[in-house]
Amino acid sequence: METTRTPEALVTVQKALENWKKTISETRDLGSGDTEPRWVATDTVRDIIAGRLPVIPNTASGWQLYCSMEGSENAAEQLHSAMQNLLEAVNNVKLLYHNELVELVSNYFDLER
């Protein structure tokens, strides 16, 4: 019986997605799990997958976090870093494994829009 191994590059994307999920969880009290920041992230990921130059926010207002709360700018930096890691991982695989990549990322972001 032959087993199918996941290419290492896709494993790297999976790790970046898990790191993104962890970052959202860690910054949820500052609004990262709300609708607006999720849309910002999803639009960014759509740009990445489509090969467009994404704008990755690096401020609390850019991510639409609770800007008046202490720690919101630090949370924005964490989100920026996690999304930048995802961008790098995706860019390493999107030409070779486009269909697999879209399927994997669709487990985390709604790409239908």
C-alpha positions as protocol buffer text, in pm:
chain_id: "A"
residue {
  index: 1
  type: MET
  ca { x: 0 y: 0 z: 0 }
}
residue {
  index: 2
  type: GLU
  ca { x: 146 y: 333 z: -107 }
}
residue {
  index: 3
  type: THR
  ca { x: 106 y: 635 z: 116 }
}
residue {
  index: 4
  type: THR
  ca { x: 108 y: 989 z: -11 }
}
residue {
  index: 5
  type: ARG
  ca { x: 352 y: 1221 z: 161 }
}
residue {
  index: 6
  type: THR
  ca { x: 271 y: 1587 z: 192 }
}
residue {
  index: 7
  type: PRO
  ca { x: 542 y: 1791 z: 24 }
}
residue {
  index: 8
  type: GLU
  ca { x: 765 y: 1970 z: 277 }
}
residue {
  index: 9
  type: ALA
  ca { x: 674 y: 2310 z: 132 }
}
residue {
  index: 10
  type: LEU
  ca { x: 306 y: 2245 z: 207 }
}
residue {
  index: 11
  type: VAL
  ca { x: 399 y: 2134 z: 558 }
}
residue {
  index: 12
  type: THR
  ca { x: 563 y: 2475 z: 599 }
}
residue {
  index: 13
  type: VAL
  ca { x: 241 y: 2643 z: 488 }
}
residue {
  index: 14
  type: GLN
  ca { x: 44 y: 2429 z: 736 }
}
residue {
  index: 15
  type: LYS
  ca { x: 278 y: 2540 z: 1015 }
}
residue {
  index: 16
  type: ALA
  ca { x: 238 y: 2905 z: 913 }
}
residue {
  index: 17
  type: LEU
  ca { x: -141 y: 2864 z: 914 }
}
residue {
  index: 18
  type: GLU
  ca { x: -131 y: 2703 z: 1259 }
}
residue {
  index: 19
  type: ASN
  ca { x: 90 y: 2989 z: 1380 }
}
residue {
  index: 20
  type: TRP
  ca { x: -165 y: 3235 z: 1239 }
}
residue {
  index: 21
  type: LYS
  ca { x: -444 y: 3056 z: 1425 }
}
residue {
  index: 22
  type: LYS
  ca { x: -239 y: 3064 z: 1746 }
}
residue {
  index: 23
  type: THR
  ca { x: -167 y: 3435 z: 1704 }
}
residue {
  index: 24
  type: ILE
  ca { x: -538 y: 3509 z: 1658 }
}
residue {
  index: 25
  type: SER
  ca { x: -612 y: 3313 z: 1974 }
}
residue {
  index: 26
  type: GLU
  ca { x: -346 y: 3498 z: 2172 }
}
residue {
  index: 27
  type: THR
  ca { x: -470 y: 3840 z: 2061 }
}
residue {
  index: 28
  type: ARG
  ca { x: -844 y: 3769 z: 2065 }
}
residue {
  index: 29
  type: ASP
  ca { x: -905 y: 3996 z: 2367 }
}
residue {
  index: 30
  type: LEU
  ca { x: -783 y: 4288 z: 2153 }
}
residue {
  index: 31
  type: GLY
  ca { x: -1036 y: 4213 z: 1879 }
}
residue {
  index: 32
  type: SER
  ca { x: -840 y: 3992 z: 1638 }
}
residue {
  index: 33
  type: GLY
  ca { x: -1120 y: 3737 z: 1623 }
}
residue {
  index: 34
  type: ASP
  ca { x: -1382 y: 3994 z: 1526 }
}
residue {
  index: 35
  type: THR
  ca { x: -1532 y: 4020 z: 1180 }
}
residue {
  index: 36
  type: GLU
  ca { x: -1330 y: 4321 z: 1063 }
}
residue {
  index: 37
  type: PRO
  ca { x: -981 y: 4181 z: 1133 }
}
residue {
  index: 38
  type: ARG
  ca { x: -1086 y: 3847 z: 984 }
}
residue {
  index: 39
  type: TRP
  ca { x: -1187 y: 4027 z: 662 }
}
residue {
  index: 40
  type: VAL
  ca { x: -857 y: 4215 z: 655 }
}
residue {
  index: 41
  type: ALA
  ca { x: -671 y: 3883 z: 690 }
}
residue {
  index: 42
  type: THR
  ca { x: -888 y: 3705 z: 434 }
}
residue {
  index: 43
  type: ASP
  ca { x: -844 y: 3983 z: 177 }
}
residue {
  index: 44
  type: THR
  ca { x: -468 y: 3971 z: 236 }
}
residue {
  index: 45
  type: VAL
  ca { x: -461 y: 3594 z: 185 }
}
residue {
  index: 46
  type: ARG
  ca { x: -671 y: 3624 z: -132 }
}
residue {
  index: 47
  type: ASP
  ca { x: -413 y: 3868 z: -269 }
}
residue {
  index: 48
  type: ILE
  ca { x: -129 y: 3633 z: -177 }
}
residue {
  index: 49
  type: ILE
  ca { x: -293 y: 3332 z: -344 }
}
residue {
  index: 50
  type: ALA
  ca { x: -378 y: 3538 z: -654 }
}
residue {
  index: 51
  type: GLY
  ca { x: -19 y: 3657 z: -687 }
}
residue {
  index: 52
  type: ARG
  ca { x: -103 y: 4020 z: -615 }
}
residue {
  index: 53
  type: LEU
  ca { x: 121 y: 4226 z: -389 }
}
residue {
  index: 54
  type: PRO
  ca { x: -60 y: 4213 z: -54 }
}
residue {
  index: 55
  type: VAL
  ca { x: -80 y: 4499 z: 190 }
}
residue {
  index: 56
  type: ILE
  ca { x: -14 y: 4348 z: 530 }
}
residue {
  index: 57
  type: PRO
  ca { x: -122 y: 4591 z: 802 }
}
residue {
  index: 58
  type: ASN
  ca { x: 123 y: 4666 z: 1082 }
}
residue {
  index: 59
  type: THR
  ca { x: -92 y: 4888 z: 1304 }
}
residue {
  index: 60
  type: ALA
  ca { x: -390 y: 4826 z: 1527 }
}
residue {
  index: 61
  type: SER
  ca { x: -607 y: 5050 z: 1311 }
}
residue {
  index: 62
  type: GLY
  ca { x: -487 y: 4870 z: 997 }
}
residue {
  index: 63
  type: TRP
  ca { x: -601 y: 4539 z: 1144 }
}
residue {
  index: 64
  type: GLN
  ca { x: -913 y: 4709 z: 1287 }
}
residue {
  index: 65
  type: LEU
  ca { x: -832 y: 4597 z: 1639 }
}
residue {
  index: 66
  type: TYR
  ca { x: -950 y: 4766 z: 1958 }
}
residue {
  index: 67
  type: CYS
  ca { x: -708 y: 5056 z: 1912 }
}
residue {
  index: 68
  type: SER
  ca { x: -773 y: 5222 z: 2247 }
}
residue {
  index: 69
  type: MET
  ca { x: -676 y: 4911 z: 2443 }
}
residue {
  index: 70
  type: GLU
  ca { x: -327 y: 4875 z: 2582 }
}
residue {
  index: 71
  type: GLY
  ca { x: -134 y: 4616 z: 2385 }
}
residue {
  index: 72
  type: SER
  ca { x: -322 y: 4665 z: 2059 }
}
residue {
  index: 73
  type: GLU
  ca { x: -14 y: 4786 z: 1869 }
}
residue {
  index: 74
  type: ASN
  ca { x: 184 y: 4487 z: 1996 }
}
residue {
  index: 75
  type: ALA
  ca { x: -98 y: 4260 z: 1880 }
}
residue {
  index: 76
  type: ALA
  ca { x: -86 y: 4428 z: 1538 }
}
residue {
  index: 77
  type: GLU
  ca { x: 287 y: 4357 z: 1515 }
}
residue {
  index: 78
  type: GLN
  ca { x: 222 y: 3990 z: 1603 }
}
residue {
  index: 79
  type: LEU
  ca { x: -48 y: 3965 z: 1336 }
}
residue {
  index: 80
  type: HIS
  ca { x: 178 y: 4133 z: 1082 }
}
residue {
  index: 81
  type: SER
  ca { x: 461 y: 3892 z: 1158 }
}
residue {
  index: 82
  type: ALA
  ca { x: 236 y: 3586 z: 1139 }
}
residue {
  index: 83
  type: MET
  ca { x: 87 y: 3699 z: 807 }
}
residue {
  index: 84
  type: GLN
  ca { x: 433 y: 3779 z: 669 }
}
residue {
  index: 85
  type: ASN
  ca { x: 542 y: 3423 z: 759 }
}
residue {
  index: 86
  type: LEU
  ca { x: 236 y: 3288 z: 579 }
}
residue {
  index: 87
  type: LEU
  ca { x: 314 y: 3503 z: 273 }
}
residue {
  index: 88
  type: GLU
  ca { x: 667 y: 3364 z: 256 }
}
residue {
  index: 89
  type: ALA
  ca { x: 548 y: 3005 z: 296 }
}
residue {
  index: 90
  type: VAL
  ca { x: 280 y: 3044 z: 29 }
}
residue {
  index: 91
  type: ASN
  ca { x: 516 y: 3212 z: -215 }
}
residue {
  index: 92
  type: ASN
  ca { x: 744 y: 2909 z: -192 }
}
residue {
  index: 93
  type: VAL
  ca { x: 475 y: 2669 z: -312 }
}
residue {
  index: 94
  type: LYS
  ca { x: 203 y: 2846 z: -507 }
}
residue {
  index: 95
  type: LEU
  ca { x: 337 y: 2760 z: -851 }
}
residue {
  index: 96
  type: LEU
  ca { x: 415 y: 2393 z: -786 }
}
residue {
  index: 97
  type: TYR
  ca { x: 119 y: 2303 z: -566 }
}
residue {
  index: 98
  type: HIS
  ca { x: -146 y: 2564 z: -644 }
}
residue {
  index: 99
  type: ASN
  ca { x: -452 y: 2338 z: -611 }
}
residue {
  index: 100
  type: GLU
  ca { x: -325 y: 2175 z: -292 }
}
residue {
  index: 101
  type: LEU
  ca { x: -235 y: 2516 z: -154 }
}
residue {
  index: 102
  type: VAL
  ca { x: -581 y: 2660 z: -219 }
}
residue {
  index: 103
  type: GLU
  ca { x: -741 y: 2357 z: -54 }
}
residue {
  index: 104
  type: LEU
  ca { x: -517 y: 2386 z: 252 }
}
residue {
  index: 105
  type: VAL
  ca { x: -562 y: 2761 z: 295 }
}
residue {
  index: 106
  type: SER
  ca { x: -939 y: 2729 z: 243 }
}
residue {
  index: 107
  type: ASN
  ca { x: -952 y: 2539 z: 570 }
}
residue {
  index: 108
  type: TYR
  ca { x: -854 y: 2864 z: 745 }
}
residue {
  index: 109
  type: PHE
  ca { x: -983 y: 3144 z: 520 }
}
residue {
  index: 110
  type: ASP
  ca { x: -1294 y: 3186 z: 304 }
}
residue {
  index: 111
  type: LEU
  ca { x: -1143 y: 3229 z: -43 }
}
residue {
  index: 112
  type: GLU
  ca { x: -1482 y: 3228 z: -221 }
}
residue {
  index: 113
  type: ARG
  ca { x: -1563 y: 3592 z: -291 }
}
